[in-house]
């Protein structure tokens, strides 16, 4: 019996001594260092900023896709914000929402919120500035948009300021 007790004691000591606390892993693949957004008064770095053309023959069109982690301290589950911004043609540098044809959609996925884990927002007023890279290169975009939450296609609630800037390689 003493041999078993001694054996398990040695194993327990080795296991405790062999444990090492590592820093939390942050996937560098999704830290683009390509811009920031301001959500609820806090700046968040973008994890991703990409674009697609609206059509093969529409080389001046853009549909930008942005993603950021807006997890608050103490939240254990994912809390992300995704933003889509669509411009028919970057032949000008300033676009006004809602006057100009600018598609915009903000999606908040908060798995910490049991009641409303998925919310959508749309811009009711705003401005988008582009420095287009028509022949290729780095394209810069900044925006200042007033959002409202959408429920069943209708805007509801209070105005939410949403600002940011990003760069894309064309």
Chimera marker file (.cmm) of the C-alpha trace (Angstrom):
<marker_set name="trace">
<marker id="1" x="0.000" y="0.000" z="0.000" r="1" g="1" b="0" radius="0.5"/>
<marker id="2" x="2.892" y="2.338" z="0.816" r="1" g="1" b="0" radius="0.5"/>
<marker id="3" x="4.358" y="1.721" z="-2.659" r="1" g="1" b="0" radius="0.5"/>
<marker id="4" x="1.112" y="2.823" z="-4.336" r="1" g="1" b="0" radius="0.5"/>
<marker id="5" x="0.853" y="5.895" z="-2.142" r="1" g="1" b="0" radius="0.5"/>
<marker id="6" x="4.483" y="6.811" z="-2.879" r="1" g="1" b="0" radius="0.5"/>
<marker id="7" x="3.966" y="6.191" z="-6.629" r="1" g="1" b="0" radius="0.5"/>
<marker id="8" x="0.869" y="8.441" z="-6.832" r="1" g="1" b="0" radius="0.5"/>
<marker id="9" x="2.562" y="11.126" z="-4.727" r="1" g="1" b="0" radius="0.5"/>
<marker id="10" x="5.529" y="11.217" z="-7.116" r="1" g="1" b="0" radius="0.5"/>
<marker id="11" x="3.187" y="11.363" z="-10.145" r="1" g="1" b="0" radius="0.5"/>
<marker id="12" x="1.181" y="14.222" z="-8.573" r="1" g="1" b="0" radius="0.5"/>
<marker id="13" x="4.347" y="16.230" z="-7.825" r="1" g="1" b="0" radius="0.5"/>
<marker id="14" x="5.671" y="15.692" z="-11.374" r="1" g="1" b="0" radius="0.5"/>
<marker id="15" x="2.348" y="16.656" z="-12.920" r="1" g="1" b="0" radius="0.5"/>
<marker id="16" x="2.124" y="19.842" z="-10.840" r="1" g="1" b="0" radius="0.5"/>
<marker id="17" x="5.730" y="20.782" z="-11.588" r="1" g="1" b="0" radius="0.5"/>
<marker id="18" x="5.313" y="20.017" z="-15.303" r="1" g="1" b="0" radius="0.5"/>
<marker id="19" x="2.351" y="22.376" z="-15.841" r="1" g="1" b="0" radius="0.5"/>
<marker id="20" x="3.184" y="25.680" z="-17.423" r="1" g="1" b="0" radius="0.5"/>
<marker id="21" x="0.758" y="28.541" z="-17.943" r="1" g="1" b="0" radius="0.5"/>
<marker id="22" x="1.076" y="29.943" z="-21.446" r="1" g="1" b="0" radius="0.5"/>
<marker id="23" x="-0.180" y="33.255" z="-22.763" r="1" g="1" b="0" radius="0.5"/>
<marker id="24" x="-3.518" y="33.174" z="-24.551" r="1" g="1" b="0" radius="0.5"/>
<marker id="25" x="-3.092" y="32.271" z="-28.218" r="1" g="1" b="0" radius="0.5"/>
<marker id="26" x="-3.953" y="35.071" z="-30.638" r="1" g="1" b="0" radius="0.5"/>
<marker id="27" x="-4.094" y="33.949" z="-34.231" r="1" g="1" b="0" radius="0.5"/>
<marker id="28" x="-1.833" y="36.361" z="-36.134" r="1" g="1" b="0" radius="0.5"/>
<marker id="29" x="-3.513" y="35.389" z="-39.405" r="1" g="1" b="0" radius="0.5"/>
<marker id="30" x="-6.561" y="37.463" z="-38.502" r="1" g="1" b="0" radius="0.5"/>
<marker id="31" x="-4.860" y="40.601" z="-37.237" r="1" g="1" b="0" radius="0.5"/>
<marker id="32" x="-4.700" y="42.579" z="-40.455" r="1" g="1" b="0" radius="0.5"/>
<marker id="33" x="-3.461" y="45.896" z="-38.979" r="1" g="1" b="0" radius="0.5"/>
<marker id="34" x="-5.503" y="47.514" z="-41.741" r="1" g="1" b="0" radius="0.5"/>
<marker id="35" x="-7.764" y="49.824" z="-39.761" r="1" g="1" b="0" radius="0.5"/>
<marker id="36" x="-10.081" y="50.382" z="-36.823" r="1" g="1" b="0" radius="0.5"/>
<marker id="37" x="-13.745" y="50.958" z="-36.049" r="1" g="1" b="0" radius="0.5"/>
<marker id="38" x="-15.286" y="52.828" z="-33.144" r="1" g="1" b="0" radius="0.5"/>
<marker id="39" x="-18.234" y="51.003" z="-31.585" r="1" g="1" b="0" radius="0.5"/>
<marker id="40" x="-19.981" y="52.245" z="-28.427" r="1" g="1" b="0" radius="0.5"/>
<marker id="41" x="-17.188" y="54.752" z="-27.845" r="1" g="1" b="0" radius="0.5"/>
<marker id="42" x="-14.335" y="52.219" z="-28.014" r="1" g="1" b="0" radius="0.5"/>
<marker id="43" x="-11.800" y="51.752" z="-30.830" r="1" g="1" b="0" radius="0.5"/>
<marker id="44" x="-11.348" y="48.175" z="-32.033" r="1" g="1" b="0" radius="0.5"/>
<marker id="45" x="-8.687" y="46.979" z="-34.476" r="1" g="1" b="0" radius="0.5"/>
<marker id="46" x="-9.955" y="45.172" z="-37.544" r="1" g="1" b="0" radius="0.5"/>
<marker id="47" x="-9.333" y="41.453" z="-37.821" r="1" g="1" b="0" radius="0.5"/>
<marker id="48" x="-10.059" y="41.434" z="-41.540" r="1" g="1" b="0" radius="0.5"/>
<marker id="49" x="-10.804" y="43.870" z="-44.369" r="1" g="1" b="0" radius="0.5"/>
<marker id="50" x="-11.520" y="42.489" z="-47.846" r="1" g="1" b="0" radius="0.5"/>
<marker id="51" x="-13.409" y="43.514" z="-50.958" r="1" g="1" b="0" radius="0.5"/>
<marker id="52" x="-15.084" y="41.991" z="-53.991" r="1" g="1" b="0" radius="0.5"/>
<marker id="53" x="-16.288" y="43.544" z="-57.220" r="1" g="1" b="0" radius="0.5"/>
<marker id="54" x="-20.043" y="43.718" z="-57.684" r="1" g="1" b="0" radius="0.5"/>
<marker id="55" x="-19.542" y="42.226" z="-61.163" r="1" g="1" b="0" radius="0.5"/>
<marker id="56" x="-16.696" y="41.276" z="-63.506" r="1" g="1" b="0" radius="0.5"/>
<marker id="57" x="-17.447" y="44.188" z="-65.828" r="1" g="1" b="0" radius="0.5"/>
<marker id="58" x="-17.897" y="46.636" z="-62.923" r="1" g="1" b="0" radius="0.5"/>
<marker id="59" x="-14.232" y="47.146" z="-62.016" r="1" g="1" b="0" radius="0.5"/>
<marker id="60" x="-15.007" y="50.403" z="-60.156" r="1" g="1" b="0" radius="0.5"/>
<marker id="61" x="-17.579" y="48.764" z="-57.878" r="1" g="1" b="0" radius="0.5"/>
<marker id="62" x="-16.687" y="47.661" z="-54.354" r="1" g="1" b="0" radius="0.5"/>
<marker id="63" x="-18.274" y="45.528" z="-51.676" r="1" g="1" b="0" radius="0.5"/>
<marker id="64" x="-16.086" y="45.856" z="-48.583" r="1" g="1" b="0" radius="0.5"/>
<marker id="65" x="-16.242" y="43.281" z="-45.776" r="1" g="1" b="0" radius="0.5"/>
<marker id="66" x="-14.852" y="44.171" z="-42.328" r="1" g="1" b="0" radius="0.5"/>
<marker id="67" x="-14.729" y="42.091" z="-39.149" r="1" g="1" b="0" radius="0.5"/>
<marker id="68" x="-13.638" y="42.918" z="-35.610" r="1" g="1" b="0" radius="0.5"/>
<marker id="69" x="-13.761" y="41.338" z="-32.174" r="1" g="1" b="0" radius="0.5"/>
<marker id="70" x="-15.676" y="43.603" z="-29.769" r="1" g="1" b="0" radius="0.5"/>
<marker id="71" x="-15.576" y="41.220" z="-26.821" r="1" g="1" b="0" radius="0.5"/>
<marker id="72" x="-15.816" y="43.074" z="-23.539" r="1" g="1" b="0" radius="0.5"/>
<marker id="73" x="-13.807" y="42.219" z="-20.449" r="1" g="1" b="0" radius="0.5"/>
<marker id="74" x="-15.451" y="39.318" z="-18.666" r="1" g="1" b="0" radius="0.5"/>
<marker id="75" x="-17.169" y="37.968" z="-21.791" r="1" g="1" b="0" radius="0.5"/>
<marker id="76" x="-16.119" y="34.385" z="-22.418" r="1" g="1" b="0" radius="0.5"/>
<marker id="77" x="-18.027" y="33.733" z="-25.632" r="1" g="1" b="0" radius="0.5"/>
<marker id="78" x="-17.409" y="35.357" z="-29.047" r="1" g="1" b="0" radius="0.5"/>
<marker id="79" x="-18.717" y="38.889" z="-29.586" r="1" g="1" b="0" radius="0.5"/>
<marker id="80" x="-18.051" y="40.101" z="-33.119" r="1" g="1" b="0" radius="0.5"/>
<marker id="81" x="-19.035" y="42.911" z="-35.398" r="1" g="1" b="0" radius="0.5"/>
<marker id="82" x="-19.173" y="42.519" z="-39.194" r="1" g="1" b="0" radius="0.5"/>
<marker id="83" x="-19.688" y="45.414" z="-41.582" r="1" g="1" b="0" radius="0.5"/>
<marker id="84" x="-20.529" y="45.395" z="-45.282" r="1" g="1" b="0" radius="0.5"/>
<marker id="85" x="-20.204" y="48.541" z="-47.340" r="1" g="1" b="0" radius="0.5"/>
<marker id="86" x="-21.177" y="48.506" z="-51.017" r="1" g="1" b="0" radius="0.5"/>
<marker id="87" x="-20.401" y="51.254" z="-53.528" r="1" g="1" b="0" radius="0.5"/>
<marker id="88" x="-21.555" y="51.020" z="-57.155" r="1" g="1" b="0" radius="0.5"/>
<marker id="89" x="-18.587" y="52.995" z="-58.472" r="1" g="1" b="0" radius="0.5"/>
<marker id="90" x="-15.600" y="54.622" z="-56.788" r="1" g="1" b="0" radius="0.5"/>
<marker id="91" x="-15.465" y="57.265" z="-59.540" r="1" g="1" b="0" radius="0.5"/>
<marker id="92" x="-15.952" y="59.898" z="-56.844" r="1" g="1" b="0" radius="0.5"/>
<marker id="93" x="-14.406" y="60.148" z="-53.400" r="1" g="1" b="0" radius="0.5"/>
<marker id="94" x="-17.312" y="61.230" z="-51.163" r="1" g="1" b="0" radius="0.5"/>
<marker id="95" x="-20.583" y="59.352" z="-50.725" r="1" g="1" b="0" radius="0.5"/>
<marker id="96" x="-23.539" y="60.372" z="-48.579" r="1" g="1" b="0" radius="0.5"/>
<marker id="97" x="-25.971" y="58.036" z="-46.852" r="1" g="1" b="0" radius="0.5"/>
<marker id="98" x="-28.884" y="57.916" z="-47.738" r="1" g="1" b="0" radius="0.5"/>
<marker id="99" x="-28.573" y="60.278" z="-50.752" r="1" g="1" b="0" radius="0.5"/>
<marker id="100" x="-26.058" y="58.199" z="-52.723" r="1" g="1" b="0" radius="0.5"/>
<marker id="101" x="-26.519" y="54.545" z="-53.484" r="1" g="1" b="0" radius="0.5"/>
<marker id="102" x="-24.379" y="53.071" z="-50.676" r="1" g="1" b="0" radius="0.5"/>
<marker id="103" x="-25.236" y="49.650" z="-49.312" r="1" g="1" b="0" radius="0.5"/>
<marker id="104" x="-24.393" y="49.213" z="-45.627" r="1" g="1" b="0" radius="0.5"/>
<marker id="105" x="-25.115" y="46.506" z="-43.099" r="1" g="1" b="0" radius="0.5"/>
<marker id="106" x="-23.696" y="45.980" z="-39.619" r="1" g="1" b="0" radius="0.5"/>
<marker id="107" x="-24.178" y="42.609" z="-37.924" r="1" g="1" b="0" radius="0.5"/>
<marker id="108" x="-23.438" y="42.076" z="-34.239" r="1" g="1" b="0" radius="0.5"/>
<marker id="109" x="-23.063" y="38.490" z="-33.045" r="1" g="1" b="0" radius="0.5"/>
<marker id="110" x="-22.897" y="38.292" z="-29.253" r="1" g="1" b="0" radius="0.5"/>
<marker id="111" x="-23.026" y="34.756" z="-27.915" r="1" g="1" b="0" radius="0.5"/>
<marker id="112" x="-22.858" y="36.202" z="-24.383" r="1" g="1" b="0" radius="0.5"/>
<marker id="113" x="-26.332" y="37.732" z="-24.792" r="1" g="1" b="0" radius="0.5"/>
<marker id="114" x="-28.998" y="35.089" z="-24.217" r="1" g="1" b="0" radius="0.5"/>
<marker id="115" x="-31.900" y="37.318" z="-25.347" r="1" g="1" b="0" radius="0.5"/>
<marker id="116" x="-30.473" y="38.938" z="-28.484" r="1" g="1" b="0" radius="0.5"/>
<marker id="117" x="-27.400" y="37.058" z="-29.722" r="1" g="1" b="0" radius="0.5"/>
<marker id="118" x="-27.790" y="38.433" z="-33.279" r="1" g="1" b="0" radius="0.5"/>
<marker id="119" x="-28.591" y="42.048" z="-34.170" r="1" g="1" b="0" radius="0.5"/>
<marker id="120" x="-28.490" y="43.987" z="-37.415" r="1" g="1" b="0" radius="0.5"/>
<marker id="121" x="-28.057" y="47.716" z="-37.977" r="1" g="1" b="0" radius="0.5"/>
<marker id="122" x="-28.274" y="49.994" z="-40.996" r="1" g="1" b="0" radius="0.5"/>
<marker id="123" x="-27.060" y="53.501" z="-41.650" r="1" g="1" b="0" radius="0.5"/>
<marker id="124" x="-29.691" y="56.211" z="-41.682" r="1" g="1" b="0" radius="0.5"/>
<marker id="125" x="-27.237" y="59.066" z="-42.231" r="1" g="1" b="0" radius="0.5"/>
<marker id="126" x="-23.540" y="59.338" z="-42.883" r="1" g="1" b="0" radius="0.5"/>
<marker id="127" x="-20.581" y="59.993" z="-45.085" r="1" g="1" b="0" radius="0.5"/>
<marker id="128" x="-18.050" y="57.644" z="-46.692" r="1" g="1" b="0" radius="0.5"/>
<marker id="129" x="-14.724" y="58.963" z="-48.006" r="1" g="1" b="0" radius="0.5"/>
<marker id="130" x="-12.691" y="56.882" z="-50.424" r="1" g="1" b="0" radius="0.5"/>
<marker id="131" x="-9.239" y="57.278" z="-51.898" r="1" g="1" b="0" radius="0.5"/>
<marker id="132" x="-9.712" y="54.785" z="-54.716" r="1" g="1" b="0" radius="0.5"/>
<marker id="133" x="-6.881" y="52.776" z="-56.193" r="1" g="1" b="0" radius="0.5"/>
<marker id="134" x="-8.399" y="52.540" z="-59.652" r="1" g="1" b="0" radius="0.5"/>
<marker id="135" x="-5.243" y="51.151" z="-61.259" r="1" g="1" b="0" radius="0.5"/>
<marker id="136" x="-4.294" y="49.001" z="-58.278" r="1" g="1" b="0" radius="0.5"/>
<marker id="137" x="-2.442" y="49.678" z="-55.063" r="1" g="1" b="0" radius="0.5"/>
<marker id="138" x="-3.710" y="50.645" z="-51.630" r="1" g="1" b="0" radius="0.5"/>
<marker id="139" x="-7.233" y="51.990" z="-51.335" r="1" g="1" b="0" radius="0.5"/>
<marker id="140" x="-8.193" y="53.964" z="-48.214" r="1" g="1" b="0" radius="0.5"/>
<marker id="141" x="-11.724" y="54.346" z="-46.880" r="1" g="1" b="0" radius="0.5"/>
<marker id="142" x="-13.086" y="56.233" z="-43.865" r="1" g="1" b="0" radius="0.5"/>
<marker id="143" x="-16.661" y="56.531" z="-42.707" r="1" g="1" b="0" radius="0.5"/>
<marker id="144" x="-18.891" y="58.280" z="-40.181" r="1" g="1" b="0" radius="0.5"/>
<marker id="145" x="-22.321" y="56.697" z="-40.059" r="1" g="1" b="0" radius="0.5"/>
<marker id="146" x="-25.334" y="57.012" z="-37.783" r="1" g="1" b="0" radius="0.5"/>
<marker id="147" x="-26.864" y="53.544" z="-37.360" r="1" g="1" b="0" radius="0.5"/>
<marker id="148" x="-30.173" y="52.263" z="-36.123" r="1" g="1" b="0" radius="0.5"/>
<marker id="149" x="-31.031" y="48.710" z="-35.252" r="1" g="1" b="0" radius="0.5"/>
<marker id="150" x="-33.279" y="46.878" z="-37.721" r="1" g="1" b="0" radius="0.5"/>
<marker id="151" x="-36.044" y="44.520" z="-36.692" r="1" g="1" b="0" radius="0.5"/>
<marker id="152" x="-38.054" y="42.813" z="-39.430" r="1" g="1" b="0" radius="0.5"/>
<marker id="153" x="-36.765" y="45.388" z="-41.931" r="1" g="1" b="0" radius="0.5"/>
<marker id="154" x="-37.763" y="48.431" z="-39.869" r="1" g="1" b="0" radius="0.5"/>
<marker id="155" x="-35.319" y="50.727" z="-38.086" r="1" g="1" b="0" radius="0.5"/>
<marker id="156" x="-35.899" y="50.978" z="-34.343" r="1" g="1" b="0" radius="0.5"/>
<marker id="157" x="-34.233" y="52.453" z="-31.282" r="1" g="1" b="0" radius="0.5"/>
<marker id="158" x="-31.726" y="55.217" z="-30.821" r="1" g="1" b="0" radius="0.5"/>
<marker id="159" x="-28.999" y="56.600" z="-33.067" r="1" g="1" b="0" radius="0.5"/>
<marker id="160" x="-25.674" y="54.761" z="-32.770" r="1" g="1" b="0" radius="0.5"/>
<marker id="161" x="-22.519" y="56.526" z="-34.012" r="1" g="1" b="0" radius="0.5"/>
<marker id="162" x="-20.234" y="54.204" z="-35.996" r="1" g="1" b="0" radius="0.5"/>
<marker id="163" x="-16.923" y="55.438" z="-37.385" r="1" g="1" b="0" radius="0.5"/>
<marker id="164" x="-13.805" y="53.884" z="-38.790" r="1" g="1" b="0" radius="0.5"/>
<marker id="165" x="-11.119" y="53.708" z="-41.398" r="1" g="1" b="0" radius="0.5"/>
<marker id="166" x="-9.382" y="50.932" z="-43.291" r="1" g="1" b="0" radius="0.5"/>
<marker id="167" x="-7.086" y="50.160" z="-46.191" r="1" g="1" b="0" radius="0.5"/>
<marker id="168" x="-7.419" y="47.488" z="-48.861" r="1" g="1" b="0" radius="0.5"/>
<marker id="169" x="-4.908" y="46.288" z="-51.421" r="1" g="1" b="0" radius="0.5"/>
<marker id="170" x="-6.518" y="46.342" z="-54.876" r="1" g="1" b="0" radius="0.5"/>
<link id1="1" id2="2" r="1" g="1" b="0" radius="0.2"/>
<link id1="2" id2="3" r="1" g="1" b="0" radius="0.2"/>
<link id1="3" id2="4" r="1" g="1" b="0" radius="0.2"/>
<link id1="4" id2="5" r="1" g="1" b="0" radius="0.2"/>
<link id1="5" id2="6" r="1" g="1" b="0" radius="0.2"/>
<link id1="6" id2="7" r="1" g="1" b="0" radius="0.2"/>
<link id1="7" id2="8" r="1" g="1" b="0" radius="0.2"/>
<link id1="8" id2="9" r="1" g="1" b="0" radius="0.2"/>
<link id1="9" id2="10" r="1" g="1" b="0" radius="0.2"/>
<link id1="10" id2="11" r="1" g="1" b="0" radius="0.2"/>
<link id1="11" id2="12" r="1" g="1" b="0" radius="0.2"/>
<link id1="12" id2="13" r="1" g="1" b="0" radius="0.2"/>
<link id1="13" id2="14" r="1" g="1" b="0" radius="0.2"/>
<link id1="14" id2="15" r="1" g="1" b="0" radius="0.2"/>
<link id1="15" id2="16" r="1" g="1" b="0" radius="0.2"/>
<link id1="16" id2="17" r="1" g="1" b="0" radius="0.2"/>
<link id1="17" id2="18" r="1" g="1" b="0" radius="0.2"/>
<link id1="18" id2="19" r="1" g="1" b="0" radius="0.2"/>
<link id1="19" id2="20" r="1" g="1" b="0" radius="0.2"/>
<link id1="20" id2="21" r="1" g="1" b="0" radius="0.2"/>
<link id1="21" id2="22" r="1" g="1" b="0" radius="0.2"/>
<link id1="22" id2="23" r="1" g="1" b="0" radius="0.2"/>
<link id1="23" id2="24" r="1" g="1" b="0" radius="0.2"/>
<link id1="24" id2="25" r="1" g="1" b="0" radius="0.2"/>
<link id1="25" id2="26" r="1" g="1" b="0" radius="0.2"/>
<link id1="26" id2="27" r="1" g="1" b="0" radius="0.2"/>
<link id1="27" id2="28" r="1" g="1" b="0" radius="0.2"/>
<link id1="28" id2="29" r="1" g="1" b="0" radius="0.2"/>
<link id1="29" id2="30" r="1" g="1" b="0" radius="0.2"/>
<link id1="30" id2="31" r="1" g="1" b="0" radius="0.2"/>
<link id1="31" id2="32" r="1" g="1" b="0" radius="0.2"/>
<link id1="32" id2="33" r="1" g="1" b="0" radius="0.2"/>
<link id1="33" id2="34" r="1" g="1" b="0" radius="0.2"/>
<link id1="34" id2="35" r="1" g="1" b="0" radius="0.2"/>
<link id1="35" id2="36" r="1" g="1" b="0" radius="0.2"/>
<link id1="36" id2="37" r="1" g="1" b="0" radius="0.2"/>
<link id1="37" id2="38" r="1" g="1" b="0" radius="0.2"/>
<link id1="38" id2="39" r="1" g="1" b="0" radius="0.2"/>
<link id1="39" id2="40" r="1" g="1" b="0" radius="0.2"/>
<link id1="40" id2="41" r="1" g="1" b="0" radius="0.2"/>
<link id1="41" id2="42" r="1" g="1" b="0" radius="0.2"/>
<link id1="42" id2="43" r="1" g="1" b="0" radius="0.2"/>
<link id1="43" id2="44" r="1" g="1" b="0" radius="0.2"/>
<link id1="44" id2="45" r="1" g="1" b="0" radius="0.2"/>
<link id1="45" id2="46" r="1" g="1" b="0" radius="0.2"/>
<link id1="46" id2="47" r="1" g="1" b="0" radius="0.2"/>
<link id1="47" id2="48" r="1" g="1" b="0" radius="0.2"/>
<link id1="48" id2="49" r="1" g="1" b="0" radius="0.2"/>
<link id1="49" id2="50" r="1" g="1" b="0" radius="0.2"/>
<link id1="50" id2="51" r="1" g="1" b="0" radius="0.2"/>
<link id1="51" id2="52" r="1" g="1" b="0" radius="0.2"/>
<link id1="52" id2="53" r="1" g="1" b="0" radius="0.2"/>
<link id1="53" id2="54" r="1" g="1" b="0" radius="0.2"/>
<link id1="54" id2="55" r="1" g="1" b="0" radius="0.2"/>
<link id1="55" id2="56" r="1" g="1" b="0" radius="0.2"/>
<link id1="56" id2="57" r="1" g="1" b="0" radius="0.2"/>
<link id1="57" id2="58" r="1" g="1" b="0" radius="0.2"/>
<link id1="58" id2="59" r="1" g="1" b="0" radius="0.2"/>
<link id1="59" id2="60" r="1" g="1" b="0" radius="0.2"/>
<link id1="60" id2="61" r="1" g="1" b="0" radius="0.2"/>
<link id1="61" id2="62" r="1" g="1" b="0" radius="0.2"/>
<link id1="62" id2="63" r="1" g="1" b="0" radius="0.2"/>
<link id1="63" id2="64" r="1" g="1" b="0" radius="0.2"/>
<link id1="64" id2="65" r="1" g="1" b="0" radius="0.2"/>
<link id1="65" id2="66" r="1" g="1" b="0" radius="0.2"/>
<link id1="66" id2="67" r="1" g="1" b="0" radius="0.2"/>
<link id1="67" id2="68" r="1" g="1" b="0" radius="0.2"/>
<link id1="68" id2="69" r="1" g="1" b="0" radius="0.2"/>
<link id1="69" id2="70" r="1" g="1" b="0" radius="0.2"/>
<link id1="70" id2="71" r="1" g="1" b="0" radius="0.2"/>
<link id1="71" id2="72" r="1" g="1" b="0" radius="0.2"/>
<link id1="72" id2="73" r="1" g="1" b="0" radius="0.2"/>
<link id1="73" id2="74" r="1" g="1" b="0" radius="0.2"/>
<link id1="74" id2="75" r="1" g="1" b="0" radius="0.2"/>
<link id1="75" id2="76" r="1" g="1" b="0" radius="0.2"/>
<link id1="76" id2="77" r="1" g="1" b="0" radius="0.2"/>
<link id1="77" id2="78" r="1" g="1" b="0" radius="0.2"/>
<link id1="78" id2="79" r="1" g="1" b="0" radius="0.2"/>
<link id1="79" id2="80" r="1" g="1" b="0" radius="0.2"/>
<link id1="80" id2="81" r="1" g="1" b="0" radius="0.2"/>
<link id1="81" id2="82" r="1" g="1" b="0" radius="0.2"/>
<link id1="82" id2="83" r="1" g="1" b="0" radius="0.2"/>
<link id1="83" id2="84" r="1" g="1" b="0" radius="0.2"/>
<link id1="84" id2="85" r="1" g="1" b="0" radius="0.2"/>
<link id1="85" id2="86" r="1" g="1" b="0" radius="0.2"/>
<link id1="86" id2="87" r="1" g="1" b="0" radius="0.2"/>
<link id1="87" id2="88" r="1" g="1" b="0" radius="0.2"/>
<link id1="88" id2="89" r="1" g="1" b="0" radius="0.2"/>
<link id1="89" id2="90" r="1" g="1" b="0" radius="0.2"/>
<link id1="90" id2="91" r="1" g="1" b="0" radius="0.2"/>
<link id1="91" id2="92" r="1" g="1" b="0" radius="0.2"/>
<link id1="92" id2="93" r="1" g="1" b="0" radius="0.2"/>
<link id1="93" id2="94" r="1" g="1" b="0" radius="0.2"/>
<link id1="94" id2="95" r="1" g="1" b="0" radius="0.2"/>
<link id1="95" id2="96" r="1" g="1" b="0" radius="0.2"/>
<link id1="96" id2="97" r="1" g="1" b="0" radius="0.2"/>
<link id1="97" id2="98" r="1" g="1" b="0" radius="0.2"/>
<link id1="98" id2="99" r="1" g="1" b="0" radius="0.2"/>
<link id1="99" id2="100" r="1" g="1" b="0" radius="0.2"/>
<link id1="100" id2="101" r="1" g="1" b="0" radius="0.2"/>
<link id1="101" id2="102" r="1" g="1" b="0" radius="0.2"/>
<link id1="102" id2="103" r="1" g="1" b="0" radius="0.2"/>
<link id1="103" id2="104" r="1" g="1" b="0" radius="0.2"/>
<link id1="104" id2="105" r="1" g="1" b="0" radius="0.2"/>
<link id1="105" id2="106" r="1" g="1" b="0" radius="0.2"/>
<link id1="106" id2="107" r="1" g="1" b="0" radius="0.2"/>
<link id1="107" id2="108" r="1" g="1" b="0" radius="0.2"/>
<link id1="108" id2="109" r="1" g="1" b="0" radius="0.2"/>
<link id1="109" id2="110" r="1" g="1" b="0" radius="0.2"/>
<link id1="110" id2="111" r="1" g="1" b="0" radius="0.2"/>
<link id1="111" id2="112" r="1" g="1" b="0" radius="0.2"/>
<link id1="112" id2="113" r="1" g="1" b="0" radius="0.2"/>
<link id1="113" id2="114" r="1" g="1" b="0" radius="0.2"/>
<link id1="114" id2="115" r="1" g="1" b="0" radius="0.2"/>
<link id1="115" id2="116" r="1" g="1" b="0" radius="0.2"/>
<link id1="116" id2="117" r="1" g="1" b="0" radius="0.2"/>
<link id1="117" id2="118" r="1" g="1" b="0" radius="0.2"/>
<link id1="118" id2="119" r="1" g="1" b="0" radius="0.2"/>
<link id1="119" id2="120" r="1" g="1" b="0" radius="0.2"/>
<link id1="120" id2="121" r="1" g="1" b="0" radius="0.2"/>
<link id1="121" id2="122" r="1" g="1" b="0" radius="0.2"/>
<link id1="122" id2="123" r="1" g="1" b="0" radius="0.2"/>
<link id1="123" id2="124" r="1" g="1" b="0" radius="0.2"/>
<link id1="124" id2="125" r="1" g="1" b="0" radius="0.2"/>
<link id1="125" id2="126" r="1" g="1" b="0" radius="0.2"/>
<link id1="126" id2="127" r="1" g="1" b="0" radius="0.2"/>
<link id1="127" id2="128" r="1" g="1" b="0" radius="0.2"/>
<link id1="128" id2="129" r="1" g="1" b="0" radius="0.2"/>
<link id1="129" id2="130" r="1" g="1" b="0" radius="0.2"/>
<link id1="130" id2="131" r="1" g="1" b="0" radius="0.2"/>
<link id1="131" id2="132" r="1" g="1" b="0" radius="0.2"/>
<link id1="132" id2="133" r="1" g="1" b="0" radius="0.2"/>
<link id1="133" id2="134" r="1" g="1" b="0" radius="0.2"/>
<link id1="134" id2="135" r="1" g="1" b="0" radius="0.2"/>
<link id1="135" id2="136" r="1" g="1" b="0" radius="0.2"/>
<link id1="136" id2="137" r="1" g="1" b="0" radius="0.2"/>
<link id1="137" id2="138" r="1" g="1" b="0" radius="0.2"/>
<link id1="138" id2="139" r="1" g="1" b="0" radius="0.2"/>
<link id1="139" id2="140" r="1" g="1" b="0" radius="0.2"/>
<link id1="140" id2="141" r="1" g="1" b="0" radius="0.2"/>
<link id1="141" id2="142" r="1" g="1" b="0" radius="0.2"/>
<link id1="142" id2="143" r="1" g="1" b="0" radius="0.2"/>
<link id1="143" id2="144" r="1" g="1" b="0" radius="0.2"/>
<link id1="144" id2="145" r="1" g="1" b="0" radius="0.2"/>
<link id1="145" id2="146" r="1" g="1" b="0" radius="0.2"/>
<link id1="146" id2="147" r="1" g="1" b="0" radius="0.2"/>
<link id1="147" id2="148" r="1" g="1" b="0" radius="0.2"/>
<link id1="148" id2="149" r="1" g="1" b="0" radius="0.2"/>
<link id1="149" id2="150" r="1" g="1" b="0" radius="0.2"/>
<link id1="150" id2="151" r="1" g="1" b="0" radius="0.2"/>
<link id1="151" id2="152" r="1" g="1" b="0" radius="0.2"/>
<link id1="152" id2="153" r="1" g="1" b="0" radius="0.2"/>
<link id1="153" id2="154" r="1" g="1" b="0" radius="0.2"/>
<link id1="154" id2="155" r="1" g="1" b="0" radius="0.2"/>
<link id1="155" id2="156" r="1" g="1" b="0" radius="0.2"/>
<link id1="156" id2="157" r="1" g="1" b="0" radius="0.2"/>
<link id1="157" id2="158" r="1" g="1" b="0" radius="0.2"/>
<link id1="158" id2="159" r="1" g="1" b="0" radius="0.2"/>
<link id1="159" id2="160" r="1" g="1" b="0" radius="0.2"/>
<link id1="160" id2="161" r="1" g="1" b="0" radius="0.2"/>
<link id1="161" id2="162" r="1" g="1" b="0" radius="0.2"/>
<link id1="162" id2="163" r="1" g="1" b="0" radius="0.2"/>
<link id1="163" id2="164" r="1" g="1" b="0" radius="0.2"/>
<link id1="164" id2="165" r="1" g="1" b="0" radius="0.2"/>
<link id1="165" id2="166" r="1" g="1" b="0" radius="0.2"/>
<link id1="166" id2="167" r="1" g="1" b="0" radius="0.2"/>
<link id1="167" id2="168" r="1" g="1" b="0" radius="0.2"/>
<link id1="168" id2="169" r="1" g="1" b="0" radius="0.2"/>
<link id1="169" id2="170" r="1" g="1" b="0" radius="0.2"/>
</marker_set>
